[in-house]
Each structure stands twice: as C-alpha cells, then as structure tokens.
Amino acid sequence: MEALIRVSDTLKSFRETRLSALRSPTEFFDHHRISRPADLNQATSRISYNTRYFSGNYGLIVALLAVYALLTNPLLLLSLGFLIGGFAAINKFGADPLQVGEHVVTQKSLYTGLFVIGIPLLLYASPLGTFFWLVGASSVLILGHATIMEPGIESEYTGVQDAV
C-alpha cells in the first residue's frame, strides 16, 4: 500500500514539474518565429534560451524517439523484456529453493541462468547502437529547433525580473 502511495506521489510530482513545462504545439511549431541566426553568438543564445523554454517539449521528443527505437529493434525489446520479466519472476516465485529430481534449484542459480542467457542476448541486440542513435537523433532535432526558433518577446524581460 505504501509503495502505491509513493508511485502516486511520484506521478503527481512528474505531472506538476515536467508536464507543466509543455508548450502548446502552436507555440512549438510557430513558423513565424523561424529564422536563420545571424552568427554563432546569436545561435548560442537561442539554444540557451530555447532549451530552457521548451524543455518539456524536448523531453517528450526524446521519450518518443526512445519508444520508436525500442519498437523498431524487436530483439532489444525482447531481451529487455526477458531480463526484466526474469527478475520479476525470480523475485516473486524463486525465493524458496526448489527440488527438481536430484538437483536443488536456488535463487542464485536462477539468476545465474538468467544472466547466462539474457546478457548475450542483450549484447546481440546492440543497445549501444540504439543509445547512440537516440542521442544523435534527439541532438539534431533539439539543437536544430532551438537554433532556428527566435525567442519570444518574453525573453527580453528575463533580465529585468532578475534585476528587480
């Protein structure tokens, strides 16, 4: 019961912090604010401002790309499901030793079997390639968007609020 309350509190705090930072799609895709930065300093300042301003949207982009990467790599999805499901099953059902013929199957031997099968399967599914694809794709999308989007008029007043 206490774990359910903790999960509920975690979801509530996630909703309050991250989902409240989501900007509307009309603001995120405002084609009137798209322009090429004049120089590297302007591009850097746009990236700095827009990554803070659109942080919720960028987090959603990374999450959607991660789901896409898992769905397009079924072997990785299968190996992660095998390992996570194996851990859950061993923790739930494998706490007591089990006598099978002349052999005693302990929780330690179940974990060993899970690792012997799951780790090579996971390594064959190329999780590092998927991770680096995710980092590269999200970096290109986020930095590209942050560079070409002009900051809104509210960005002019951020220094005024800090000074007061």
C-alpha positions in Angstrom: 0.0 0.0 0.0 2.8 2.4 0.9 4.5 1.6 -2.5 1.3 2.6 -4.3 1.2 5.9 -2.5 4.9 6.6 -3.4 4.2 5.8 -7.1 1.1 8.1 -7.0 3.2 10.9 -5.4 6.0 10.4 -7.9 3.5 10.6 -10.8 1.9 13.7 -9.3 5.2 15.5 -9.0 6.2 14.4 -12.5 3.0 15.9 -13.8 3.5 19.1 -11.9 7.1 19.6 -12.9 7.6 18.2 -16.4 4.1 18.3 -18.0 3.5 21.8 -16.8 6.6 22.8 -18.8 5.0 21.6 -22.1 4.3 24.4 -24.5 1.4 24.3 -26.9 2.0 22.8 -30.4 1.1 26.1 -32.0 3.8 27.8 -30.0 6.3 25.0 -30.5 5.8 24.9 -34.3 5.2 28.7 -34.8 6.6 29.1 -38.4 6.5 32.9 -38.0 9.4 32.7 -35.5 11.7 30.6 -37.7 14.8 32.4 -38.9 18.4 31.8 -39.6 20.7 33.1 -36.8 23.0 35.9 -37.9 26.1 34.5 -36.2 27.4 31.9 -33.7 26.7 34.1 -30.7 23.0 34.5 -31.7 22.7 30.8 -32.3 24.3 30.0 -28.9 21.9 32.4 -27.1 18.9 30.9 -28.9 20.0 27.4 -27.9 20.4 28.5 -24.3 17.0 30.2 -24.1 15.0 27.7 -26.1 16.3 24.6 -24.4 15.1 26.0 -21.1 11.8 27.4 -22.5 10.9 24.3 -24.5 12.4 21.7 -22.0 9.1 19.8 -21.6 8.6 19.5 -25.4 12.2 18.4 -25.9 11.8 15.8 -23.1 8.7 14.5 -24.9 10.7 14.3 -28.2 13.4 12.2 -26.5 10.8 9.9 -25.0 9.0 9.4 -28.3 12.3 8.7 -30.1 13.2 6.2 -27.3 9.8 4.4 -27.8 10.4 4.4 -31.6 13.9 3.0 -31.1 12.6 0.2 -29.0 9.7 -0.7 -31.3 12.0 -0.8 -34.4 14.5 -3.0 -32.6 12.4 -6.0 -31.6 15.4 -8.1 -30.4 16.3 -5.3 -27.9 12.7 -5.2 -26.8 12.6 -8.9 -26.4 15.9 -9.1 -24.5 14.9 -6.3 -22.1 11.5 -7.9 -21.6 13.3 -11.2 -20.9 15.7 -9.7 -18.3 13.1 -7.5 -16.6 10.4 -10.3 -16.6 13.0 -12.8 -15.4 14.0 -10.6 -12.5 10.3 -10.1 -11.6 9.5 -13.8 -11.8 12.6 -14.8 -9.8 11.8 -12.3 -7.1 8.2 -13.3 -6.9 8.4 -17.1 -7.3 12.0 -18.1 -6.8 12.6 -17.1 -3.1 12.4 -20.7 -1.8 14.8 -23.5 -3.1 13.0 -26.0 -5.4 13.9 -29.7 -5.5 13.9 -30.9 -9.2 15.0 -34.6 -9.3 18.4 -34.8 -7.5 19.1 -31.1 -8.1 18.2 -28.2 -5.8 17.4 -25.0 -7.7 18.1 -21.9 -5.7 17.5 -18.2 -6.3 21.2 -17.8 -7.1 21.2 -20.5 -9.8 18.1 -18.9 -11.3 19.8 -15.5 -11.5 22.9 -17.2 -13.0 20.8 -18.8 -15.7 19.1 -15.5 -16.4 22.4 -13.8 -16.8 23.9 -16.5 -18.9 21.0 -16.3 -21.4 20.0 -12.6 -21.0 23.3 -10.8 -21.2 24.5 -12.3 -24.6 21.0 -11.8 -25.9 21.1 -8.2 -24.8 24.6 -7.6 -26.3 23.5 -9.2 -29.6 20.6 -6.7 -29.7 23.1 -3.8 -29.9 21.9 -1.5 -27.1 24.8 0.8 -27.6 24.0 1.4 -31.2 20.4 2.2 -30.2 21.6 4.5 -27.4 23.9 6.4 -29.7 21.2 6.7 -32.4 18.9 8.1 -29.8 21.5 10.6 -28.6 22.3 11.7 -32.2 18.7 11.9 -33.4 17.5 13.8 -30.4 20.5 16.2 -30.5 20.0 17.0 -34.2 16.3 17.6 -33.7 16.6 19.6 -30.5 19.6 21.7 -31.4 18.1 22.3 -34.9 14.8 23.5 -33.5 16.4 25.6 -30.8 18.8 27.2 -33.3 16.2 28.3 -35.8 13.4 29.4 -33.4 13.6 33.1 -32.4 13.0 33.6 -28.7 9.6 35.2 -27.9 9.2 38.7 -26.7 9.1 37.4 -23.1 12.8 36.6 -23.4 13.6 40.3 -23.4 12.2 40.7 -19.9 14.0 37.8 -18.2 16.9 40.0 -17.1 14.5 42.7 -15.8 12.9 40.2 -13.4 16.2 39.1 -12.1 17.4 42.7 -11.5 14.3 43.7 -9.5 
